[in-house]
Amino acid sequence: MTTFHIITLFPETMQAYLGASIIGRAQKEGHISIKYYNPRDFTDKANEVQTYSERRVDNKPYGGGPGMVIEAMPVIKAIEQALSIIPEQGNVRGKTKGKTKIIFFSPSGSQFTNEVAEKFKKYTDIIFICGRYEGIDARVKKAFPMVDISVGPYVLTGGELPAMIMIDSITRRIKGVLGDDLSIEEERVASPDVYTRPEVIEFNGKKYRVPKILLSGHHAKMDAWKANKKIKGSCV
């Protein structure tokens, strides 16, 4: 089983998506497990106070600049907590062993792709560090070995979406999750255009039909049609 450990200030933004559909079913069937760690729970007074202001984990950046930066220690303690429940990790401080990986989301990180997802499915435990605001104190990256990943050439509000993208892509590659390995799109002949019943639909006085080739029953010709559509679609 693969366990995804998510360090986030806003777990509620992720739970609905990760608890539904294929990802939700994968958890129920024991293919994956998802655990959340909120840095607010690892502040010095987390067990003594309950107010938001007293559990805050952000502070002004050294050197000036806009926004706030997430402090290092609450995140470091959250990582330690995640590592402590991984059997092979034990109480190894500042290190990861075996099939454990820590992911730090960064615009300058390596581009996440299907190939990267395929490589990551071999890990039993993956820890995602989801930043917010102006980012996380860089000393977190010095405390533990981790990999910088980017999910695209754009800026997002936080690391929760990138984490969900990775979890979704990795999970569907784990044997048994989809039931049929051919459901992984890049491993079969697929096209950007798909059709289902009925054969003809009518809208605003115009009829829209399923391409005849898909009704022919000639699998070689259908695969050729799909492959051609896939090539054309990749150029858009």
Backbone as a ProteinNet text record, in pm:
[ID]
protein_1_A
[PRIMARY]
MTTFHIITLFPETMQAYLGASIIGRAQKEGHISIKYYNPRDFTDKANEVQTYSERRVDNKPYGGGPGMVIEAMPVIKAIEQALSIIPEQGNVRGKTKGKTKIIFFSPSGSQFTNEVAEKFKKYTDIIFICGRYEGIDARVKKAFPMVDISVGPYVLTGGELPAMIMIDSITRRIKGVLGDDLSIEEERVASPDVYTRPEVIEFNGKKYRVPKILLSGHHAKMDAWKANKKIKGSCV
[TERTIARY]
83.9	0	87.2	41	110.5	39.9	117.6	61	108.3	12.7	42.6	25.8	132.4	130.2	127.4	23.7	7.3	22.3	121.2	142.6	79.9	-29.3	-106.1	-176.1	-189.2	-264.7	-415.1	-453.1	-594.6	-634.6	-634.5	-671.6	-813.2	-900.4	-1040	-1054.7	-955.4	-962.8	-935	-886	-845.3	-933.6	-997.3	-1063.5	-1181.9	-1255.2	-1371.3	-1327.5	-1227.1	-1181.3	-1115.2	-1025.6	-950.4	-1035	-1152.3	-1239.2	-1344.7	-1343.9	-1448.6	-1392	-1481.5	-1450.3	-1337.6	-1247.5	-1142.3	-1048.4	-1012.1	-918.9	-984.1	-1111	-1182.7	-1195.5	-1227.7	-1241.4	-1107.2	-998.7	-865.4	-830.9	-878.6	-855.5	-938.4	-1064.9	-1152.7	-1103.7	-1044.7	-997.7	-856.2	-793.8	-663.1	-544.5	-564.6	-452.5	-365.8	-432.2	-360.5	-418.3	-340.9	-387.3	-345.5	-428.1	-396.7	-404.2	-295.8	-290	-256.1	-315.2	-296	-224.1	-139	-65.2	-71.7	-136.2	-149.2	-37.7	49.1	157.3	107.7	-16.9	-70.9	-73.2	-81.5	-84.4	54.6	155.8	293.1	362.5	282.4	338.3	373	451.3	497.7	383.5	271.6	160.4	36.6	58.2	-55.3	-147.2	-89.3	-170.2	-229.1	-192.5	-237.5	-344.7	-345.6	-439.4	-514.9	-627.7	-711.6	-737.9	-707.2	-740.1	-648.2	-704.6	-629	-503.9	-518	-405.8	-289.9	-321.4	-216.5	-153.6	-217.5	-162.8	-107.1	-93.3	-46.6	96.9	127.9	259.6	332.3	275.7	339.1	400.1	500.5	567.7	623.2	666.6	720.4	855	881.6	1007.3	1126.5	1239	1363.8	1402	1456.2	1495.3	1383.6	1265.2	1153	1082	978.9	900.3	755.4	669.1	525.7	490.8	375.3	323.5	393.9	354.6	407.1	468.9	559.2	629.7	596	572.8	544.7	673	666.4	784.2	832.9	961.7	1023.8	986.5	992.6	982.2	848.4	733.1	608.4	605.1	663.1	666	764.1	880.3	979.3	920.7	849	788.8	679.3	607.6	503.8	567.8	680.7	753.4	802.9	856.5	904.2	791.6	674.2	559.2	523.7	524.8	494.8	598.3	725.1	831.9	827	779.7	780.8	683.1	580.4	482.2	509.9	617.9	658.7	750.6	713	788.3	938.2	980.9	1124.2	1200.8	1128.6	1195.4	1234.4	1144.8	1171.7	1184.9	1291.1	1315.7	1440.6	1461.9	1577.2	1552.7	1632.4	1609.8	1682.4	1609.2	1669.7	1706.5	1649.3	1683	1558.3	1565.7	1463.1	1532.5	1461.7	1521.2	1427.2	1487.2	1408.1	1314.1	1187.3	1088.6	1006	1073.5	1008.4	1062.1	971.7	1013.8	939.6	1011.2	950.4	946.8	829.8	810	790	866.3	851.3	810.5	698	649.9	715.9	772.8	846.8	835.3	816.6	811.2	938.8	1049.5	1177.8	1207.9	1111.1	1132.1	1122.5	1153.1	1142.5	996.4	971.5	835.5	773.2	655.9	584.7	521.4	544	492.1	440.4	381.1	338	455.7	570.3	688.8	733.7	726.4	762.6	663.5	534.8	432.6	458.8	500.4	529.7	644.1	744.4	857.7	817.6	729	691.4	600.7	535.8	444	517.4	650	727.4	746	722.4	743.3	624.2	653.2	546.5	492.4	575.9	534.5	585.6	494.7	531.1	476.4	564.6	527	521.7	407.4	390.2	390.2	473.9	477.5	406.2	289.9	207.4	228.4	294.5	319.5	199	203.4	99.9	166.8	88.8	136.8	258.6	368.7	487.6	582.8	542	624.6	660.2	749.5	793.4	940.3	976.2	1116	1206.7	1305.5	1390.6	1470.1	1481.2	1557.7	1491.8	1363	1294.8	1362	1402.1	1464.1	1605.2	1664.6	1798.1	1791.2	1676.3	1661	1634.9	1576.1	1544.3	1576.6	1615.6	1634	1497.7	1481.1	1352.8	1372.1	1267.3	1270.8	1180.2	1231.5	1151.4	1073.2	941.4	854.9	769.2	749.2	656.8	553.1	425.9	321.9	287.5	355.1	329	384.1	392.7	449.9	349.2	300.5	205.8	213.1	153.3	157.6	20.1	18.3	-105.2	-104.5	-221.2	-233.1	-160.9	-156.6	-90.7	-50.6	8.5	56.6	-46	-168.2	-269	-309.1	-332.2	-367.7	-257.1	-130.6	-24.3	-18.3	-39.3	-36.7	-148.4	-267.7	-379.6	-354.1	-291.6	-257.6	-164.2	-61.1	33.9	-30.8	-111.1	-176.5	-268.9	-344.9	-436.2	-359.2	-256.1	-180.3	-105.2	-47.9	26.2	-69.7	-180.3	-274.8	-331	-366.1	-427.2	-329.1	-200.2	-99.4	-71.5	-125.8	-104.9	-193.1	-132.6	-203.2	-329.4	-440	-566.5	-658	-604.3	-686.4	-791.2	-750.2	-843.3	-911.7	-864.7	-925.2	-869.6	-860.9	-809	-693.8	-573.5	-456.6	-472.7	-560.2	-581	-652.6	-705.8	-772.3	-673.2	-543.6	-441.1	-422.2	-464.7	-477.7	-352.2	-235.4	-115.4	-69.6	-134.7	-97.9	-194.6	-283.5	-374.6	-393	-455.1	-483	-606	-584.8	-694.7	-692.1	-804	-810.5	-874.2	-857.1	-920.5	-1071.4	-1122.7	-1267	-1323	-1423	-1487.5	-1638.2	-1708	-1851.8	-1917.7	-2048.1	-2126.3	-2268.9	-2357.8	-2496.1	-2569.1	-2669.3	-2718.6	-2631.9	-2657.1	-2577.5	-2598.3	-2717.8	-2750.6	-2817.5	-2772.2	-2841	-2881.4	-2986.2	-3035.2	-3039.5	-2987.2	-2985.1	-3000.2	-3094.8	-3122.7	-3146.2	-3219.5	-3256.8	-3146.5	-3031.1	-2919.8	-2887.5	-2856.9	-2824	-2672.6	-2631.1	-2489	-2472.6	-2385.6	-2371.3	-2234.5	-2231.1	-2105.4	-2032	-1900.8	-1826.7	-1849.4	-1873.9	-1906.5	-1798.9	-1672.7	-1563.1	-1575.6	-1631.3	-1645.5	-1761.1	-1843.8	-1956.7	-1926.8	-1808.6	-1775.6	-1741.1	-1690	-1646.5	-1510	-1445.5	-1312.2	-1208.5	-1152.7	-1068.2	-941	-880.7	-757.7	-784.7	-895.8	-929.9	-968.3	-1038.1	-1076.3	-953.3	-855.6	-732	-653.7	-652.4	-582.8	-649.1	-780.9	-856.3	-825	-824.7	-795.2	-652.5	-558.8	-419.3	-401.2	-470.1	-461.6	-519.3	-631.1	-691.6	-601.2	-532.3	-443.2	-326.8	-269.8	-158.8	-200.3	-316.2	-366	-397.1	-454.4	-490.3	-369.6	-257.1	-137.2	-75	-116.3	-57.4	-135.4	-252	-337.4	-278.3
-120.5	0	125.3	225	353.2	450.7	516.2	615.7	753.8	843.2	982.3	1065.2	1132	1216.3	1361.6	1435.2	1572	1672.3	1758.7	1865.1	1992	2035.4	2147.6	2224.2	2353	2436.6	2425	2371	2367.3	2229.1	2126.8	1991.9	1984.1	2072.9	2068.8	2101.1	2168.6	2200.9	2078.7	1970.5	1853.3	1731.8	1726.6	1604.3	1564.1	1661.4	1627.5	1555.5	1610.7	1549.8	1414.8	1408.9	1286.4	1177	1214.4	1114.7	1060.2	1105.2	1065.4	988.3	929	864.8	761.2	758.4	656.7	664.2	787.5	802.3	755.8	790.5	746.1	594.8	534.2	388.7	319.4	379.4	321.8	315.8	414.8	413.1	303.8	292.1	192.7	49.9	31.2	-102.3	-130.9	-33.4	-56.9	-43.3	19	40.9	158.8	260.4	378.1	423.3	506.7	570.6	716.3	806.1	948.8	1001	1065.7	1121.5	1270.5	1349.1	1494.3	1538.9	1640.4	1697.4	1849.8	1914.1	2059.3	2123.1	2204.4	2268.7	2345.1	2391.3	2463.1	2373.7	2242.5	2148.8	2123.3	2184.6	2161	2289.3	2390.5	2511.5	2483.2	2570.4	2548.1	2533.5	2604.3	2601.7	2533.4	2446.8	2385	2308.8	2250.9	2173	2256.5	2384.5	2468.5	2568.1	2607.7	2710.2	2661.7	2725.6	2683.9	2794.6	2918	3027.9	3028.8	3074.6	3079.6	3165.6	3282	3375.3	3318	3237.4	3180.2	3055.9	3004	2887.5	2926.7	3053.9	3097.9	3052	3025.2	2971.4	3059	3175.1	3262.5	3384.3	3442.3	3558.4	3643.3	3765.1	3855.5	3803.4	3821	3770.6	3858.2	3794.4	3869.5	3931.9	4052.3	4120.2	4199.6	4195	4270.9	4200.3	4261.6	4203.7	4187.2	4163.8	4151.4	4016.6	4009.5	3883.4	3828.4	3705.8	3637.7	3504.2	3454.9	3329.6	3228.6	3103.9	2999.3	2962.9	2960.4	2931.6	2788	2768.4	2638.8	2530.8	2562.6	2457.9	2382.9	2449.5	2371.6	2272.9	2312.4	2223.1	2108.5	2140.3	2037.1	1934	1981.6	1890	1804.4	1863	1787.7	1676.9	1707.8	1607.1	1496.1	1535.3	1436	1343.1	1398.9	1318.5	1217.2	1262.6	1172.6	1060.5	1096.4	997.1	897.5	944.4	859	743	754.5	645.9	554.6	584.9	496.5	390.8	263.9	157.5	159.3	169	160	284.7	392.8	518	522.4	468.6	473.4	616.4	644.4	778.9	839.7	810.6	866	1013.7	1098	1242.5	1300.4	1382.4	1453.2	1365.5	1244.4	1154.1	1080.2	1027.5	936.2	809.9	698.4	571.6	496.2	400.9	308.2	374.5	333.8	378	495.1	594.3	715.8	836	926.2	1044.3	1166.4	1279.3	1406	1499.3	1556.7	1645.3	1788.4	1879.3	2022.5	2087.9	2159	2219.5	2355	2370.1	2491.7	2519.3	2647.6	2681.3	2642.5	2633	2598.7	2449.1	2369.8	2226.8	2151.6	2023	1937.7	1925.5	1925.9	1918.4	1781.8	1780.5	1656.1	1606.7	1480.3	1419.5	1279.2	1215.5	1077.6	986.8	1014.5	934.3	947.2	1068.8	1091	1018.6	1024.9	956.3	806.6	750.8	607.6	571.1	658.1	632.6	643	736.7	759.4	649.9	572.6	470.8	359.6	353	249.6	280.3	407.7	444.9	403.5	359.8	321.2	441.5	544.9	664.6	788.7	881.2	1007.2	1121.3	1211.4	1325.3	1450.9	1517.7	1639.7	1760.4	1857.8	1981.3	2089.3	2130.8	2227.4	2367.8	2451.4	2588.1	2677.6	2792.3	2896.5	3032	3136.5	3274.3	3298	3350.3	3375.5	3256.6	3147	3027.6	2981.8	2882.8	2823.3	2857.2	2886	2912.8	2806.7	2851.5	2762.3	2663.8	2686.9	2595	2457.5	2449.1	2319.7	2226	2281.2	2200.2	2156.5	2225.9	2187.8	2080.9	2071.4	1978	1834.9	1820.3	1688.7	1681.7	1565.1	1549.8	1547.6	1628.4	1632.6	1668	1646.1	1670.4	1787.9	1884.9	1998.2	1957.4	1978.1	1942.5	2061.6	2080.3	2180.4	2109	2147.3	2084.1	2167.3	2280.3	2359.9	2499.8	2568.2	2703.5	2811	2802	2902.2	2905.4	3007.4	3023.9	2992.8	2914.6	2880.1	2938.1	2940.2	2996.2	2912.2	2782.1	2694.2	2563.2	2475.4	2347.9	2236.5	2266	2161.3	2105.4	2193.6	2145.4	2060.3	2105.6	2019.9	1883.6	1881.8	1754.5	1662.9	1718.3	1636.8	1586.2	1669.7	1627.1	1507.2	1515.1	1405.1	1279.6	1295.3	1180.6	1111.5	1190	1135	1057.3	1120	1058.9	933.8	937.6	821.5	708.3	741.9	640.2	557.7	621	547.7	449.9	461.9	370.6	251.9	257.3	147.7	29.3	-86.3	-205.5	-232	-250.9	-282.5	-164.1	-43.1	75.4	95	84.8	104.6	-23.6	-136.7	-262.7	-314.7	-226.3	-261.6	-168.7	-225.5	-141.9	-61.2	-105	-30.9	101.3	119.8	246.3	360.9	327.6	431.7	480.3	603.5	652.6	637	669.4	667.3	526.1	423.4	285.9	219.5	296.9	241.7	341.9	296.5	386.6	468.2	595.9	682.5	809.6	879	1005.2	1109.3	1238.4	1341.5	1346.6	1281.1	1278.8	1141.1	1135.4	1008.8	1022.4	909.6	910.5	794.6	809.8	701.2	707.9	622.5	619.5	748.1	791	730.2	764.5	694.2	713.7	851.5	905.8	1038.3	1121.6	1244.8	1338	1461.6	1528.8	1647.2	1765.2	1877.8	1998.8	2119.6	2207.1	2327.5	2296.6	2187.2	2152.3	2087	2058.5	1997.5	1862.1	1765.4	1630.9	1612.8	1549.5	1520.8	1369.6	1314.1	1170.4	1122.2	999.1	933.4	903.3	927.6	896.2	751	731.6	598.2	494.9	537.4	442.7	374.3	446.4	388.7	290.4	287	193.8	74.1	74.4	-27.3	-163.5	-165.6	-291.9	-336.3	-255.6	-286.9	-225.9	-307.3	-256.4	-189.4	-244.2	-185.3	-45.2	-29.8	101.6	199.8	149	235.9	283.8	193.3	231.7	334	316.3	410.8	548.3	549.7	676	745.9	668.4	724.6	778.8	701	743.6	872.9	884.7	1006.3	1125.7	1103.6	1210.5	1252.8	1153.7	1183.2	1269	1237.4	1314.3	1457.3	1472.6	1606.6	1686.4	1618.7	1688	1738	1667.1	1707	1834.6	1873.1	1993	2118.4	2102.4	2219	2302.8
0	0	0	-71.1	-73.8	19.7	105.8	196	154.6	134	101.8	229.5	271.3	390.4	342.4	380.6	330.8	444.1	430.3	528.8	472.8	533.5	480.3	591.5	572.2	665.6	641.8	524.7	487.6	435.6	522.3	477.8	423	471.7	427.4	278.9	221.2	77.9	-8.8	50.3	-25.7	-1.1	114	157.4	69.3	17.1	-66.4	-193.8	-260.7	-386.2	-361.1	-263.8	-239.3	-174.5	-125.8	-64	-156.9	-282.3	-376.5	-495.1	-571	-699	-686.5	-783.1	-789.4	-669.6	-628.9	-516.3	-387.1	-369.4	-250.4	-246.1	-361.1	-367	-341.7	-392.6	-371.9	-223.7	-147.1	-2.7	64.8	25.4	85.9	58	-59.7	-98.5	-49.2	17.2	76.7	-16.3	-132.2	-224.3	-179.2	-122.2	-74.9	59.3	127.7	251	244.8	296.5	296.7	439.6	482.9	617.3	608.9	698.5	697.7	824.7	808.2	920.5	906.6	1001.9	997.3	1081.1	1021.4	1097	1219	1216.6	1332.3	1456.4	1434.9	1547.2	1604.9	1543.9	1588.2	1632.8	1668.9	1726.9	1873.1	1934.2	2071.8	2170.9	2143.5	2238.3	2179.9	2082.6	2014.4	2109.3	2215.4	2309.1	2422.4	2425.3	2535.6	2494.8	2369.1	2324	2201.9	2177.3	2066.1	1965.1	1999.2	1909.5	1788.2	1677.5	1551.9	1565.5	1627.1	1635.6	1715.4	1818.2	1901.4	1837.5	1731.5	1661.9	1525.6	1501.7	1369.6	1346.1	1222	1187.3	1085.2	1052.3	953.5	1021.5	955.5	1010	896.1	929	827.6	775.3	645.2	589.1	625.5	655.3	672.2	537.7	542.8	419.6	356.5	419.2	366.9	254	203	95.3	135.5	37.6	65.2	125.5	189.3	237.4	359.7	392.7	510.5	469.3	554.2	527.3	636.8	598.7	696.9	770.3	901.6	983.6	963.6	983.5	955.9	1057.3	1187.4	1289	1289	1275.3	1271.4	1155.5	1041.4	925.3	950	1006.5	1038.2	1135	1237	1334.3	1269.3	1174	1103	1018.8	953.6	875.7	967.7	1083.4	1180.2	1223.2	1244.6	1285.2	1176.2	1051.5	939.6	932.2	943.5	935.2	1051.4	1166.9	1286.4	1276.5	1191.7	1181	1063	987.9	878.8	937.9	933.9	1002.7	977	852.6	823.3	863.1	890	925.2	1072.5	1156.4	1299.4	1346.6	1419.1	1470.2	1406.8	1279.4	1208.5	1183.6	1245.8	1237.7	1116.8	1042.2	930.2	812.8	806.3	696.3	649.7	527.4	479.5	432.5	445.3	406.5	312.6	239.1	160.1	62.8	69.7	-27.5	23.6	79.4	128.2	52.9	12.4	-61.4	-7.9	1.3	42.8	-77.6	-102.7	-217.4	-171	-229	-202.6	-334.5	-335.2	-459.5	-482.1	-601.5	-634.6	-784.2	-824.7	-967.4	-1041.4	-967.8	-1030.6	-1023.6	-974.8	-960.2	-1091.3	-1087.7	-1205.5	-1247.6	-1377.5	-1430.1	-1402.7	-1343	-1317.8	-1447.4	-1479.9	-1602.6	-1572.9	-1674.1	-1658.8	-1624.5	-1684.2	-1658.7	-1513.1	-1459.9	-1319.8	-1228.3	-1262.4	-1183.3	-1179.5	-1291.8	-1298.7	-1204.6	-1195.4	-1107.2	-960.1	-930.2	-790.2	-734.4	-820.3	-768.8	-693.8	-708.1	-638.7	-490.4	-450.1	-310.2	-224.4	-102.2	-10	66.4	80.8	154.7	82.9	54	-11.1	74.3	112.6	196.6	110.3	107.8	30.3	123.5	94.8	172.8	93.3	140.8	68.9	125.7	50.8	94.3	76.4	138.9	126.4	140.8	120.2	135.9	45.7	100.9	18.9	17.1	79.8	79.4	219.5	226.1	352.5	374.9	498.5	534.5	470.8	394.5	315.6	398.8	528.9	612.9	625.6	592.4	591.8	491.5	378.4	273.6	311.5	406.4	452.3	561.6	627	738.2	691.8	571.2	518.8	369.9	320.2	176	107.9	6.3	-63.5	-209.7	-287.7	-431.9	-464.2	-540.6	-586.9	-711.2	-707.4	-819.7	-859.2	-990.1	-1043.5	-1128.7	-1114.6	-1196.4	-1318.7	-1336.7	-1456.6	-1445.8	-1559.2	-1563.2	-1524.2	-1401.6	-1352.5	-1201	-1141.3	-995.9	-937.3	-830.3	-761.8	-620.6	-558.6	-423.9	-320.5	-340.9	-244.4	-307.9	-228.9	-279.8	-277.2	-233.3	-222.6	-359.2	-456.5	-591.1	-653	-651.2	-702.6	-633.3	-501.8	-429.7	-478.2	-498.9	-546.7	-688.2	-770.7	-906.8	-901.9	-818.5	-808.6	-751.4	-646.5	-584.5	-684.5	-759.5	-859.1	-965.2	-1020.3	-1129.2	-1083.7	-963.9	-912.2	-877.1	-811.7	-765.8	-880.3	-991.7	-1101.9	-1166.5	-1132.3	-1186.2	-1093.9	-974.3	-879	-918.5	-927.1	-974.4	-892.7	-962.3	-898.6	-877.9	-885.6	-860.7	-970.3	-1096.9	-1208.2	-1252.2	-1202.8	-1242.7	-1373.5	-1473.1	-1605.5	-1637.6	-1655.8	-1683.4	-1810.5	-1901.5	-2025.9	-2001.5	-1879.7	-1847.9	-1834.1	-1818.2	-1815	-1958.2	-1984.9	-2121	-2205.3	-2149.5	-2230.1	-2264.1	-2206.9	-2235.7	-2332.8	-2392.1	-2491.2	-2603.8	-2712.2	-2823.5	-2787.3	-2760.3	-2720.3	-2803.4	-2806.1	-2878.5	-2787.7	-2819.3	-2737.5	-2755.7	-2862.1	-2889.6	-2858.3	-2771.2	-2738.3	-2753	-2776.7	-2801.8	-2728.6	-2698.9	-2640.8	-2695	-2644.6	-2691.3	-2655	-2730.7	-2855.3	-2976	-3085.9	-3207.6	-3267.5	-3252.6	-3307.3	-3198.5	-3180.6	-3091.8	-3172.1	-3126.8	-3197.5	-3102.4	-3150.6	-3068.1	-3158.6	-3124.5	-3203.7	-3350.8	-3374.5	-3511.4	-3593.2	-3530.7	-3602.9	-3542	-3632.7	-3586.4	-3576.8	-3468.6	-3445.7	-3435.1	-3521.3	-3531.2	-3481.4	-3437.3	-3404	-3535	-3543.8	-3666.6	-3709.5	-3837.9	-3889.7	-3859.6	-3859.7	-3837.8	-3701.7	-3602.2	-3468.3	-3459.6	-3562.9	-3567.4	-3656.4	-3717.2	-3818	-3758.7	-3635.1	-3577.1	-3624.6	-3707.6	-3760.1	-3665.1	-3576.6	-3468.9	-3518.6	-3622.6	-3675.7	-3729.1	-3800.8	-3856.1	-3744.7	-3643.6	-3531.4	-3455.8	-3432.8	-3364	-3444.6	-3577.8	-3665.1	-3658	-3653.2	-3643.3	-3510.9	-3403.3	-3271.7	-3265	-3320.2	-3319.2	-3397.1	-3509.5	-3591	-3516.9	-3447.5	-3367.7	-3254.5	-3193.9	-3082.5	-3127.8	-3244.5	-3298.6	-3329.7	-3394.4	-3429	-3302.8	-3202	-3078.4	-3002.4	-3013.5	-2939.6	-2995	-3114.3	-3177.7	-3145.4	-3080.4	-3052.9	-2940.8
[MASK]
++++++++++++++++++++++++++++++++++++++++++++++++++++++++++++++++++++++++++++++++++++++++++++++++++++++++++++++++++++++++++++++++++++++++++++++++++++++++++++++++++++++++++++++++++++++++++++++++++++++++++++++++++++++++++++++++++++++++++++

